[in-house]
Amino acid sequence: MSAIEKYNQAFVEVFAVEPSVLGANFSKENVETWDSVHQLNIVAVLEESFDIMFEPEDIMEFVSYEKGKEILRKYDVEL
């Protein structure tokens, strides 16, 4: 599985959505079910999937699909 497939699968798993809905508009502001529990769950799944440990500030800033991509680049994960 490629890195982007792992990334997308994490969102599909945590938010119970189809991959087709993922994109620039998939964010805390636009997704009704995106709450603090889901935010922590997505972080936990991604940490496990990519064998990384997010810094606390990155966890707080992880508020959208696109922002997550930016944050992962800091950990040398190329999507």
C-alpha positions as CSV (number, residue, x, y, z in Angstrom):
1,M,0.0,0.0,0.0
2,S,1.4,3.4,-1.0
3,A,1.7,6.3,1.5
4,I,-1.3,8.1,0.1
5,E,-3.4,5.0,0.2
6,K,-2.4,4.5,3.9
7,Y,-3.3,8.2,4.5
8,N,-6.7,7.9,2.8
9,Q,-7.4,4.6,4.5
10,A,-6.9,6.2,7.9
11,F,-9.6,8.8,7.1
12,V,-11.9,6.2,5.7
13,E,-11.5,4.1,8.9
14,V,-11.8,6.9,11.4
15,F,-14.6,8.9,9.8
16,A,-16.4,6.1,8.0
17,V,-16.5,7.8,4.7
18,E,-15.8,6.9,1.1
19,P,-12.4,7.9,-0.3
20,S,-14.1,10.0,-2.9
21,V,-15.1,12.6,-0.3
22,L,-11.5,13.3,0.8
23,G,-10.0,16.5,-0.4
24,A,-9.5,20.2,0.2
25,N,-13.0,20.5,1.7
26,F,-12.6,17.7,4.2
27,S,-11.9,19.6,7.4
28,K,-13.0,20.3,10.9
29,E,-15.1,23.2,9.6
30,N,-16.9,21.2,7.0
31,V,-17.3,17.7,8.5
32,E,-20.0,17.5,11.1
33,T,-18.5,14.4,12.8
34,W,-14.9,15.9,13.1
35,D,-14.6,16.4,16.8
36,S,-11.7,16.1,19.3
37,V,-12.1,12.3,19.6
38,H,-12.0,11.8,15.8
39,Q,-9.0,14.2,15.7
40,L,-7.1,12.1,18.2
41,N,-8.1,8.9,16.5
42,I,-6.9,10.0,13.1
43,V,-3.6,11.0,14.7
44,A,-3.2,7.7,16.4
45,V,-4.0,5.7,13.3
46,L,-1.5,7.8,11.3
47,E,1.2,7.4,13.9
48,E,0.8,3.7,13.8
49,S,0.6,3.5,10.0
50,F,3.7,5.6,9.4
51,D,5.6,4.7,12.6
52,I,6.0,8.3,13.7
53,M,5.1,10.3,16.8
54,F,3.4,13.7,16.3
55,E,4.4,16.7,18.3
56,P,1.6,18.1,20.5
57,E,1.4,21.3,18.3
58,D,1.0,19.2,15.2
59,I,-1.9,17.3,16.8
60,M,-3.6,20.6,17.6
61,E,-3.0,21.8,14.0
62,F,-4.3,18.6,12.4
63,V,-7.7,20.1,11.4
64,S,-8.1,19.1,7.8
65,Y,-7.2,16.5,5.2
66,E,-4.8,18.9,3.5
67,K,-3.2,20.2,6.7
68,G,-2.5,16.6,7.6
69,K,-0.5,16.2,4.4
70,E,1.5,19.2,5.3
71,I,2.2,17.9,8.8
72,L,3.3,14.5,7.5
73,R,5.9,16.1,5.2
74,K,7.6,17.4,8.4
75,Y,8.0,13.8,9.4
76,D,9.5,12.9,6.0
77,V,6.3,11.1,4.8
78,E,5.8,11.8,1.1
79,L,2.2,11.4,-0.1
